[in-house]
């Protein structure tokens, strides 16, 4: 299994970043506006709607407020030819700023570079959204 790890420093407090990450039903408003147009929760499943209408289903595995970690697994609607996709976000305090770590395990191994490219773009979009709206709830 390939593991991909990307991280970024964010000019927003860890508490504010964590509030946005933990708000799993608001990814389209708080983290990836434009890339995700809607999100809804059905039990433990988050359903993301993309701009073209495609939907991705993610099983929310953990939202741990103590260690500021949220984990999920993509279970349906994946665009990349992956047979396994598990990921976690963790928010770390760095002074009055924060660091967001996005760790993703994928199969097949050969897809690691393509997944890394997507995560690198995604984490920058998340950083921009959080810094733009860092003082909002």
N, C-alpha and C positions, 0 to 999 in steps of 0.2 A: 504494500500500500504506500502510495506517495503522500507525503505531508508537505503542505505549502503554508508558509507563515509570512504574513505581511503585517507591518505595523506603522503607525504614524503618530507624531506628536500633534496635539490639538490644543489650541490656545483657549481652552474652556476648562473649567474645573472638572475633576473626575466625577463628582456627584451629578453635575448637569449632563455629562456625556452618558453616565450610567442610566439616568432617568430616561434618556432617549432610546438607548439600547434595550432597556427592560420594557419599554412600552411597545411590546411586540406587534400590536395591532395598528401601530401608527408609522410603520417603516416608510410608507409612501409620503407622509407629511414631514417626518422628523429626520430621516436619514437619507433617503434616495428619491427625493421629489424629481419627477421627470423620467427616471428609470423605472419606477414602480408607480402606477396610477391609482391603485387601490389595494387595500389589505383588509382581510376579515379573519376572524378567529371562529373556528368550529371545534369545540372541545379543546384538544391539544394540538390541533392542526391550524397553521396559518396559511391562508390562500392569498397569494400575491397575483395581481393582475398587471400585466405588462402593457405598454402603449399599443401594441398590436392586438390586444385582447387575449393573448395566450395567458394561461394560468400555471402557476407553480405551487405545489403543495409541499409544505415543510412541517415536519413533526417537531414541535417545540419540546426539547428534552429536559432543559433545565433553565431556570431563571434564579440565580443564586445572588441575593442582595448582599450577603456577607462578603463574598470574594469578587463581587461585580462581574459575574460570568453568565453568559447566555449561550446555550448550545442548541443546535437544531440539526435535523437530517432532511435532505431533500428526498421526498418519497414519490413524487410524480411531477411530470411536466418539464423536466430538465431538458434544456436545449442542447447541451453538450452530450456526447455519447459516453456518459459515465454509468458504471454499474453500482457505484457506492459513492456517497457524498455526505460527509458529516463535518460540521463546522462549529466553531465556538468563537465568541467575542469575549475579550476580557479587558476591563478598563482599569488602568493603574494610575495612581496619583503621582505626579511629578511636580512638587512645589505647588504653585497655584495653577498649574496646567495639568494635562493628562496625556497618557499614552494609550492608544487603542491597538490591541493585538487581535488579529483575525487568523485563526489557525484552522486549516481545512485538510481533512484526510479524503483522498479520492482513489478510486480504481477506474480504469486501468492506470498503471504507473505512467504510461506514455502521455497521458493528458495533463501531467503536472505543469508543464510550461504554459499551456493554454489557460489552465485554471489560474496560474500565477498572474498572467497578464490581465485577466478579468478582475481578479481581486485587487491588483494594484490600482486599476482604474476606479473600482468601486470604493476602496478605502479613501482615495483622494476626494471623490464625490461626497462621501460621508463627512470627511473633515471640513470641506467647504460648507456643507449644509449646517453642521454644528457650529462652526465659527460665525457664520452669518446670523444664526438664530440662537446663539449661546446663552443669551439672557432671557429667552422666552421659554414658556412651559408648553 
